[in-house]
């Protein structure tokens, strides 16, 4: 039997539920409670002095651990509350011209992405939203064809949220670079379950967060900026933590921005979220993305075959190397089936135009999927 890659008692929810929804919210490690208590104790005992120690240090620690997990150079990742604010930091660097003002993306993107980039038209952008002929995966060739000398930004998911389908992001980066455009990769559905090396891929921008596959809870978003771009770009979304010396409290009308990645930090960071993210990031780094990926392949292949044998409609790519750690299955009554599974303690979720999403992670094992199939089969 395929066993978990981490002690299951280190993830409390597994003691009471068959948890298969890490694509939506990763299971909380048992040590996270102590980390949040430590944050509270520092506040209670040190007050403002906490900023002189661990509260300030956790900002760099958070970025440093993500840099190791994602193959990024030191000093290239900064926390942000969520992907929307990561997008906003990037957008604030853009200076659109009549000759180069297009933002290219497709209609499979997450619900945050489309309205955010469409909103940039008030700043002079022209947003080009390509309809995907395939509801599972946008053909990379169609995106490439839309990237030309008028393109300022290309925005894409690493893995699409309704299918888990993996886009060929390295190929899009090469095309964007060739045409003088910048690429923004939303990796929320990939970071923590798919091996990623942002340096080797030479990505311009890379955004994500910790509350899914990285098991870090909400509020722990992050932004990566290619090293060569950091000091070239001048974000207008700035706050006191963006400054070279935020604690100087200068009154100048021409404040000096940080020379490094902190220029993208803007206002006071979400310190409790950074404490909450510690244990999940530690587990992912300890287990390793290569092992997580292999484990995921074995479990999701087993699941895909069992669902296929029932004659159900699968909304995820058939080839395991073309999907993240999620399998999506749809059928008449899928929404009601998800609710019925929840009553039995089997936790998955449902999305329109997708169906039920199931995602075993490194703390799951084959018996979890066997129990899922036993509960699901009578419902279909």
C-alpha positions in Angstrom: 0.0 0.0 0.0 1.2 3.5 -0.9 2.1 5.1 2.5 2.2 8.8 3.4 5.5 10.6 3.3 5.1 12.2 6.7 3.7 11.1 10.0 -0.1 11.5 9.7 -0.5 12.4 13.4 1.4 15.6 12.5 -1.6 16.9 10.6 -4.5 16.9 13.1 -7.4 17.0 10.6 -6.4 13.5 9.4 -7.5 12.1 12.7 -11.1 12.9 12.1 -11.6 13.4 8.4 -10.5 11.9 5.1 -8.9 15.1 3.8 -8.4 15.3 0.1 -8.7 19.1 -0.6 -5.1 20.4 -0.4 -5.7 22.1 -3.7 -8.0 24.5 -1.8 -6.5 24.6 1.7 -3.6 22.5 2.9 -3.9 20.5 6.1 -2.5 22.4 9.1 0.6 20.9 10.6 0.4 20.3 14.3 3.3 22.7 15.0 1.4 25.7 13.5 -0.5 26.2 16.7 2.8 26.7 18.6 4.1 29.1 16.0 1.0 31.3 16.3 1.2 31.1 20.0 4.9 32.3 19.7 3.7 35.3 17.6 1.2 36.1 20.3 3.7 35.7 23.1 6.2 38.0 21.5 3.5 40.6 21.1 2.3 40.2 24.7 5.8 40.2 26.2 7.8 42.6 24.0 5.2 44.9 22.4 7.0 47.2 20.0 10.3 45.6 20.7 9.1 42.5 18.8 9.9 44.4 15.6 13.6 44.5 16.6 13.8 40.7 16.7 11.7 37.9 15.3 8.9 39.9 13.8 11.4 41.5 11.4 13.4 38.4 10.9 10.5 36.3 9.9 10.1 38.4 6.7 13.5 37.3 5.4 13.1 33.8 6.8 9.8 33.3 4.9 11.3 34.5 1.6 14.5 32.5 2.2 12.7 29.2 2.7 10.5 29.8 -0.4 13.7 30.6 -2.4 15.2 27.2 -1.5 11.9 25.4 -2.3 11.4 27.1 -5.6 15.1 27.3 -6.8 15.2 31.1 -6.6 18.3 33.3 -6.0 18.6 34.8 -2.5 16.8 38.1 -2.1 14.2 37.6 -4.9 11.0 36.7 -3.0 9.0 39.0 -0.8 5.8 38.3 1.1 2.5 39.8 0.0 -1.0 39.3 1.5 -2.3 37.5 -1.6 -1.9 37.1 -5.3 -4.1 40.1 -6.0 -1.6 42.3 -4.2 1.3 40.5 -6.0 -0.4 41.4 -9.3 -0.9 45.0 -8.0 2.8 45.4 -7.2 3.7 44.2 -10.7 1.1 46.3 -12.4 2.3 49.4 -10.5 5.7 49.0 -12.4 4.1 49.1 -15.8 4.3 52.2 -18.0 2.0 51.5 -21.0 2.6 53.3 -24.3 0.4 53.3 -27.4 2.9 51.0 -29.1 3.1 48.5 -26.2 0.1 48.2 -24.0 -1.4 44.8 -24.4 -1.9 42.3 -21.6 -2.4 38.8 -23.0 -4.1 36.0 -21.0 -6.8 33.4 -21.5 -10.3 32.7 -20.0 -9.2 29.7 -17.9 -7.5 31.9 -15.4 -8.6 32.1 -11.7 -11.5 34.4 -10.7 -9.0 37.0 -9.3 -6.9 37.2 -12.5 -9.5 38.3 -15.1 -11.1 41.2 -13.2 -7.7 42.4 -12.0 -6.0 42.7 -15.3 -9.1 43.9 -17.1 -9.2 46.8 -14.5 -5.8 47.9 -15.8 -7.4 49.3 -18.9 -8.1 52.5 -16.9 -4.3 52.9 -16.7 -3.9 52.6 -20.5 -3.6 48.9 -20.9 -5.4 46.8 -23.6 -6.4 43.5 -22.1 -6.6 40.6 -24.6 -8.6 37.6 -23.2 -8.3 34.6 -25.4 -11.1 32.0 -25.3 -9.7 28.5 -24.8 -11.1 25.9 -27.2 -10.3 23.3 -24.5 -11.8 23.6 -21.0 -9.0 21.6 -19.5 -5.9 23.3 -20.9 -5.3 26.4 -23.0 -3.2 25.4 -26.1 0.1 27.1 -25.7 0.3 27.8 -29.4 -2.7 30.1 -29.2 -1.1 32.1 -26.4 2.2 32.3 -28.4 0.4 33.5 -31.5 -1.1 36.4 -29.5 2.2 37.6 -28.2 3.7 40.3 -30.4 5.6 43.6 -30.4 2.5 45.3 -28.9 2.5 43.0 -25.8 3.6 44.4 -22.5 2.6 41.5 -20.2 1.6 37.9 -20.6 -0.3 36.4 -17.6 -0.7 32.7 -17.2 -1.4 30.0 -14.6 1.2 27.4 -14.0 -1.7 25.0 -13.3 -5.3 25.8 -14.1 -7.6 25.7 -11.1 -10.5 23.9 -12.8 -8.4 21.0 -14.1 -5.0 21.0 -12.7 -3.7 21.1 -16.2 -0.1 22.4 -16.4 0.7 25.1 -18.9 4.1 25.2 -20.8 5.2 28.2 -18.9 8.9 28.0 -19.8 7.9 28.1 -23.5 5.7 31.2 -22.9 8.6 32.8 -21.1 10.9 32.3 -24.1 8.3 33.8 -26.4 7.6 36.8 -24.2 11.3 37.5 -23.9 11.7 37.2 -27.6 9.0 39.8 -28.2 10.2 42.2 -25.5 7.3 41.4 -23.1 7.2 40.3 -19.5 5.7 37.1 -18.2 3.6 36.8 -15.0 3.2 33.2 -13.7 0.5 32.5 -11.2 1.8 29.3 -9.4 -0.8 29.0 -6.7 -1.9 25.5 -7.9 1.6 24.3 -8.5 3.9 25.6 -5.7 4.3 22.8 -3.2 3.2 19.9 -5.4 5.2 20.3 -8.7 9.0 20.7 -8.8 9.8 24.2 -9.9 13.1 26.0 -10.5 12.3 29.7 -11.2 16.0 30.5 -11.8 16.4 27.8 -14.4 13.1 28.8 -16.0 14.3 32.4 -16.0 10.8 33.7 -15.1 10.2 37.4 -14.9 7.5 37.3 -12.2 6.2 34.5 -10.2 3.3 34.8 -7.7 1.7 32.3 -5.4 0.7 31.6 -1.8 1.1 29.2 1.0 -2.5 28.1 1.9 -2.8 25.4 -0.6 -0.1 22.8 -1.4 2.4 24.6 0.9 0.2 24.1 4.0 0.8 27.5 5.4 -2.6 29.0 5.8 -4.2 32.2 4.3 -2.3 35.5 4.1 1.0 34.0 3.2 1.2 35.1 -0.4 4.5 35.8 -2.2 6.1 37.6 -5.2 9.2 36.6 -7.0 11.0 39.1 -9.3 13.8 38.1 -11.7 17.1 39.5 -10.2 17.9 41.6 -13.2 14.5 43.3 -13.0 14.5 44.2 -9.3 16.3 47.5 -9.5 15.2 48.4 -13.0 11.5 48.5 -11.9 10.0 51.4 -10.1 6.8 50.2 -8.4 4.3 52.9 -7.6 2.5 50.7 -5.1 4.9 51.6 -2.3 4.6 52.0 1.5 7.0 52.5 4.3 8.4 48.9 4.2 9.4 49.6 0.5 11.9 52.3 1.6 15.6 51.9 1.9 15.3 53.0 5.6 11.7 52.7 6.7 12.5 53.4 10.3 14.1 56.8 9.5 10.7 58.3 9.1 11.9 60.8 6.5 9.7 63.6 5.2 11.3 63.8 1.8 9.1 64.0 -1.3 11.5 61.8 -3.1 11.9 58.8 -0.8 14.6 56.3 -1.7 13.3 52.8 -2.4 15.0 49.7 -1.1 17.7 48.5 -3.5 16.5 45.0 -3.2 13.3 42.9 -3.3 11.8 44.8 -0.3 10.9 47.7 -2.7 8.0 45.4 -3.6 6.9 44.9 0.0 4.8 48.1 0.3 3.0 48.4 3.7 3.3 46.5 7.0 3.5 42.8 6.3 1.1 40.2 7.6 3.3 39.0 10.4 1.0 36.3 11.9 0.6 34.7 8.5 4.3 34.4 8.2 4.5 32.6 11.5 1.6 30.4 10.4 3.4 29.5 7.2 6.6 28.2 8.9 5.6 24.6 9.6 4.0 23.9 6.2 7.1 25.3 4.4 9.4 23.3 6.6 7.5 20.1 5.9 7.5 20.7 2.1 11.2 21.4 2.2 11.9 18.4 4.4 9.9 15.9 2.3 11.2 17.5 -1.0 9.3 18.3 -4.1 10.7 15.4 -6.1 9.4 12.9 -3.6 6.0 14.8 -3.3 5.6 14.7 -7.1 6.4 10.9 -7.4 4.0 10.2 -4.5 1.3 12.3 -6.2 1.7 10.6 -9.5 1.2 7.2 -8.0 -1.9 8.2 -6.0 -3.5 10.2 -8.8 -2.8 7.6 -11.4 -4.6 5.0 -9.3 -7.5 7.4 -8.7 -7.8 8.4 -12.4 -8.0 4.7 -13.5 -10.7 3.9 -10.9 -12.8 7.0 -11.9 -12.4 6.1 -15.6 -13.6 2.6 -14.9 -16.9 4.1 -13.7 -17.3 5.8 -17.1 -17.2 9.3 -15.5 -16.1 12.5 -17.2 -12.5 13.4 -16.1 -11.7 17.2 -16.4 -8.0 16.8 -15.8 -5.3 15.8 -18.4 -4.9 12.1 -18.8 -1.1 12.2 -18.9 0.1 12.5 -15.3 3.0 14.8 -16.3 0.5 17.3 -17.7 -1.4 17.8 -14.5 -0.6 19.0 -10.9 -1.6 16.9 -7.9 -5.4 17.2 -8.5 -7.9 15.1 -10.3 -11.3 16.6 -11.4 -14.3 14.5 -12.1 -17.8 15.6 -13.2 -21.1 13.9 -13.5 -24.8 14.7 -13.1 -25.3 15.4 -9.4 -21.6 16.0 -8.6 -22.4 19.1 -6.5 -24.9 17.0 -4.4 -22.4 14.2 -4.2 -19.7 16.5 -2.8 -22.1 17.6 0.0 -22.9 13.9 0.7 -19.2 13.0 0.9 -18.7 15.9 3.4 -21.3 14.4 5.7 -19.4 11.2 5.7 -16.2 13.0 6.6 -14.7 12.8 3.1 -13.4 16.3 2.3 -13.2 17.3 -1.4 -14.8 20.3 -3.1 -16.9 21.2 -6.2 -16.4 23.9 -8.8 -18.7 24.8 -11.7 -17.4 23.7 -15.2 -15.1 21.3 -13.3 -16.9 19.0 -10.9 -15.4 17.4 -7.9 -11.7 18.2 -7.2 -9.7 15.6 -5.4 -6.1 16.1 -4.3 -4.0 13.6 -2.3 -0.9 15.2 -0.9 2.2 14.0 0.8 0.4 13.2 4.1 -2.2 11.1 2.3 -2.0 7.4 1.4 -3.7 4.9 -0.8 -6.3 3.9 1.9 -7.6 7.5 1.8 -8.4 7.1 -1.9 -9.9 3.7 -1.4 -12.2 5.1 1.2 -13.1 8.0 -1.2 -14.0 5.6 -4.0 -16.1 3.4 -1.6 -18.1 6.5 -0.6 -18.3 8.0 -4.1 -19.4 4.9 -6.1 -22.9 4.6 -4.7 -23.5 8.3 -5.3 -22.8 8.0 -9.0 
